[in-house]
């Protein structure tokens, strides 16, 4: 759900502790009659248990072919904890050699010059070439013109749908070219009070109310999130196309009541509700696949996002980044080459975690396996043509963190049109998430959609103003 921003002060020390380039020391020669100790490479990432298991298999395969390297995996269960641990490690001068990170979050480290740009190593590689990757993923990891990290996937937001539930309720499956109206009607048809107690036993739709989840709907309506994705200076949420999208999303919750309430979402997360057959559709990226495959007898598939004035989805891509302070850069890059090359990429793809950024693997049976769910895996590849990305500037993680608190509050706790926001109306808002002055003022006027755009704009404008001018082309 919401992700609170870890104070930027924790990164300040990274400039001194990690910014200075350290020479990679050659390993000491082994003593006569003894085998050289393998070089250790640390890899930090976050993921669910099913996701992490795929990386353990990847590491085992790499070590079998590279016995002189030992990869120590540092798995983190939650995204926010992953980011906090990275921030602390860079500040303390003990970052992992490698880490996986989303394109919307890596630039805060690139701006501190604590990353080892991998573009030059890619140019010299005999295993990988830039042209082998989908450009949408590669370009997302450029900072000030330099390719900092190498992408493992080119995922996007799609609709996961519970085939068994659709069939039980007699609801037609999603069509490839469905519209907002089709999407809404499908969600309504799936939402059921099956025992007549006045509470919905099945919900038609669920998604995290965050800025990144709203983005594709805003783009589909012809709007934008920011004025310039490469150098964002102003939010665009008060423009009419964006407001049209926000109205549509809010009505799904407020008017049609097809999504779980905050109380229901807290009592059972969306993934568990979907797996239990109490949720018809769920918006997520490819990373959900290993978790759903692990649920016995769950019948599900994926569909593209609905279209409106335009077709659009949002890029979900993460990449391997290397710490400049690493003392095992050569060994670490050998692992990156293996992980992103045909053998490693196929292994991870078969596990379901990624939409491979390596084109030849994405088009191979390793990803498009007809015997593995989702049966419609090509939906992810077809969506690449309509992928758009969010900014990757240094302050964007802070922008999203602040905005997401407001988006969640707006989605779950805003009172009905024409009423005032009172303390009793705010009972579901967690401490520190009370609506700001402009939100309260606009709510009293009944401008619920404008309230979100206004509040987010005011909350993040100072962050955007403080950002250095981007050099990203």
SVG drawing of the C-alpha trace seen along z (x, -y; Angstrom):
<svg xmlns="http://www.w3.org/2000/svg" viewBox="-30 -25 84 54">
<polyline fill="none" stroke="black" stroke-width="0.4" points="0.0,0.0 1.6,-3.3 5.4,-3.7 6.8,-6.4 10.0,-8.1 13.1,-7.3 14.7,-10.7 17.2,-11.9 19.7,-12.7 20.6,-9.0 22.0,-9.2 24.1,-12.3 27.1,-10.4 27.1,-8.2 28.7,-11.0 31.8,-10.8 31.7,-7.1 30.7,-5.7 31.3,-8.4 35.1,-8.1 36.1,-5.5 37.9,-2.6 40.4,-0.4 39.4,3.2 42.2,5.2 43.4,8.3 42.9,11.5 45.9,12.7 47.6,15.7 46.8,19.0 49.5,20.7 51.2,23.7 49.0,26.7 45.8,24.9 42.9,23.8 42.1,20.1 39.1,19.0 36.2,18.0 35.4,14.3 32.3,13.4 29.6,11.2 26.7,9.9 23.3,9.5 20.4,7.7 16.9,7.8 13.3,7.9 10.5,10.3 8.0,12.8 9.3,16.3 8.3,17.7 10.2,14.9 13.3,15.4 13.4,19.1 13.9,18.3 17.0,16.2 18.4,19.0 18.1,21.3 19.8,18.7 22.7,18.3 23.1,22.1 23.3,22.4 25.9,19.6 28.1,21.0 28.0,24.4 29.7,22.8 31.8,20.3 33.2,22.2 35.6,19.3 32.7,17.0 30.3,17.3 27.1,15.2 25.6,14.4 22.0,13.5 20.4,10.9 16.6,11.2 14.3,8.6 10.6,9.2 9.3,5.7 10.2,2.9 10.4,0.2 12.7,2.3 14.9,3.0 15.2,-0.7 15.9,-1.5 18.6,1.2 20.3,-0.1 20.2,-3.7 21.7,-2.7 24.4,-0.5 25.5,-3.2 25.6,-5.7 27.7,-3.3 30.1,-2.5 29.0,1.2 26.7,1.5 26.1,4.8 28.1,5.5 24.9,5.8 21.3,5.0 18.1,5.2 16.0,2.0 13.1,0.4 13.9,-2.4 11.8,-4.8 14.2,-4.5 17.8,-4.0 18.5,-7.6 18.7,-8.7 21.9,-6.6 23.2,-7.5 22.9,-11.2 25.3,-10.6 27.8,-8.9 27.8,-5.7 27.0,-3.5 29.4,-1.9 27.9,-2.6 27.5,0.6 27.3,-0.9 31.0,-0.8 31.2,2.9 28.3,3.7 30.1,2.2 33.1,4.5 31.0,7.6 31.3,10.6 28.1,12.1 25.6,9.2 25.0,6.2 22.7,3.3 20.8,4.0 19.8,7.4 17.5,5.7 14.2,4.0 15.0,0.2 12.1,-0.7 13.8,1.0 17.4,-0.1 16.5,-3.8 14.8,-3.8 18.2,-3.2 20.1,-6.1 21.1,-8.9 22.8,-12.0 23.3,-10.2 25.1,-7.2 23.7,-3.7 23.9,-3.0 22.2,0.4 21.2,3.3 17.5,4.3 16.4,7.8 12.8,7.3 10.4,5.2 7.2,5.9 4.0,3.7 0.7,3.4 -1.8,6.0 -5.2,7.4 -5.0,10.7 -8.3,12.4 -9.7,15.4 -10.9,17.7 -12.7,20.1 -14.6,17.3 -15.6,15.8 -17.0,19.1 -18.8,19.7 -20.5,16.4 -21.2,16.6 -19.1,13.5 -17.5,13.3 -13.7,13.2 -11.9,9.9 -11.5,9.1 -8.1,7.9 -9.6,4.6 -11.9,3.9 -12.7,0.4 -13.1,-1.5 -16.9,-0.8 -16.3,2.9 -13.9,3.0 -16.3,1.3 -19.3,3.5 -17.1,6.6 -16.1,5.5 -19.8,4.9 -20.9,8.3 -18.3,10.0 -19.1,8.1 -21.6,10.2 -23.2,10.4 -23.8,14.1 -25.3,14.7 -27.5,11.6 -25.8,10.2 -25.3,6.8 -21.5,7.3 -19.8,8.2 -18.4,11.7 -16.8,11.3 -15.3,8.1 -14.8,7.5 -11.5,5.5 -8.6,4.6 -5.4,2.5 -3.1,0.5 -4.2,-3.2 -0.8,-4.7 0.4,-7.2 2.0,-4.5 -1.3,-2.6 -3.2,-5.7 -0.7,-6.6 -1.9,-4.4 -5.5,-5.5 -4.4,-9.2 -2.4,-8.4 -5.3,-6.5 -7.5,-9.6 -4.9,-11.7 -3.3,-13.3 0.1,-13.3 1.5,-12.9 4.2,-15.5 5.2,-18.2 8.4,-16.5 9.2,-12.9 13.0,-13.5 13.0,-16.7 9.7,-17.0 9.0,-20.4 5.2,-20.4 2.5,-17.9 -0.3,-17.7 -3.1,-16.2 -5.4,-19.2 -5.6,-19.1 -9.0,-17.9 -7.8,-14.6 -6.2,-13.6 -9.3,-14.6 -11.4,-12.4 -9.3,-9.4 -9.4,-10.2 -13.2,-10.5 -13.4,-7.0 -11.1,-5.4 -12.9,-7.1 -16.3,-6.0 -15.2,-2.4 -14.8,-2.6 -17.4,-5.2 -20.3,-4.7 -20.0,-1.1 -18.3,0.3 -16.4,3.0 -13.2,2.7 -12.6,3.8 -12.7,1.1 -9.6,0.2 -10.8,2.3 -11.3,5.3 -7.9,4.7 -6.2,4.7 -7.9,7.8 -6.9,9.8 -4.5,8.6 -5.5,8.5 -3.3,11.5 -4.8,13.8 -8.3,12.6 -7.6,13.4 -6.2,16.8 -9.2,17.7 -11.6,16.9 -13.1,13.8 -11.6,11.3 -12.3,11.3 -9.6,9.0 -6.3,7.7 -3.9,5.1 -0.3,6.0 3.0,6.6 4.7,9.8 6.2,10.3 2.9,11.8 3.2,14.8 5.4,17.0 3.2,16.5 0.0,17.4 1.6,20.4 2.4,21.7 -1.4,21.8 -2.7,25.3 -5.5,25.6 -5.9,21.8 -7.2,21.1 -6.2,17.7 -4.9,15.7 -3.9,12.2 -5.4,9.5 -4.3,6.1 -5.4,3.0 -8.6,1.5 -8.3,-1.4 -10.0,-4.7 -9.1,-7.6 -5.6,-5.9 -4.0,-2.6 -1.3,-2.8 0.3,-0.9 3.1,-1.7 6.6,-0.2 7.6,2.0 11.3,2.7 14.1,3.4 17.8,3.8 21.1,5.0 23.0,2.1 26.6,2.3 28.1,0.3 31.1,-1.8 32.6,-0.7 32.5,3.0 35.8,4.8 34.6,7.6 33.4,5.7 34.7,8.2 33.1,11.2 29.9,9.2 29.7,8.3 30.2,12.0 27.1,12.8 25.2,10.0 26.2,11.3 25.1,14.8 21.8,13.6 20.8,11.5 22.3,13.8 20.3,16.6 20.9,19.3 20.1,17.1 17.3,15.2 15.6,18.4 15.9,19.8 14.3,16.8 11.7,16.6 10.6,20.2 10.2,19.4 7.6,16.7 9.3,13.7 10.2,11.6 9.2,10.5 12.8,10.9 14.5,7.7 16.5,9.9 14.4,10.1 15.4,13.6 14.4,15.1 11.1,13.1 10.1,14.7 11.2,18.1 9.3,21.1 11.0,20.2 8.6,17.3 5.8,18.3 5.4,21.8 1.9,23.0 2.0,25.4 2.6,22.7 0.2,20.1 -0.5,17.5 -1.7,18.9 -1.8,15.4 1.8,14.6 2.1,12.8 -0.1,10.0 3.0,8.7 4.9,8.6 2.1,7.0 1.9,4.3 5.5,3.2 4.3,1.1 2.1,-1.0 4.4,-1.2 5.2,-4.5 7.4,-5.2 7.4,-7.5 10.3,-9.8 13.6,-8.3 15.1,-11.5 16.8,-11.5 13.8,-12.9 11.1,-10.8 11.0,-8.1 10.3,-10.9 7.6,-12.4 5.8,-9.0 6.2,-8.3 4.5,-11.6 1.9,-11.4 0.9,-7.8 -0.1,-8.7 -2.5,-11.2 -3.8,-8.9 -4.6,-6.2 -6.4,-8.6 -8.4,-10.1 -9.3,-6.6 -10.5,-5.1 -11.6,-7.9 -13.0,-10.9 -16.6,-11.5 -19.4,-11.3 -20.1,-14.3 -21.6,-17.3 -20.5,-16.3 -17.9,-17.8 -14.8,-15.9 -15.2,-15.4 -13.2,-13.5 -15.7,-10.6 -15.3,-10.5 -11.5,-10.2 -11.6,-7.2 -9.8,-4.9 -6.9,-7.4 -3.7,-6.3 -1.9,-8.8 0.0,-11.3 -2.3,-10.9 -4.9,-13.4 -6.1,-15.4 -4.3,-18.7 -5.9,-22.1 -6.5,-22.3 -7.9,-18.8 -10.4,-19.7 -11.4,-22.9 -12.0,-21.3 -13.9,-18.4 -16.2,-20.8 -16.9,-22.2 -17.6,-18.7 -14.5,-18.8 -13.3,-15.3 -11.3,-14.7 -9.8,-18.2 -8.9,-17.7 -6.4,-14.9 -4.7,-16.9 -4.5,-20.0 -3.2,-18.2 -0.6,-16.1 0.6,-19.1 1.1,-21.2 2.8,-18.3 5.4,-17.5 6.1,-20.9 8.8,-21.8 10.5,-18.5 10.4,-19.1 11.7,-22.6 14.7,-21.4 15.7,-18.8 18.8,-19.5 18.2,-19.9 18.2,-16.4 20.8,-15.5 18.9,-12.4 18.2,-12.7"/>
</svg>
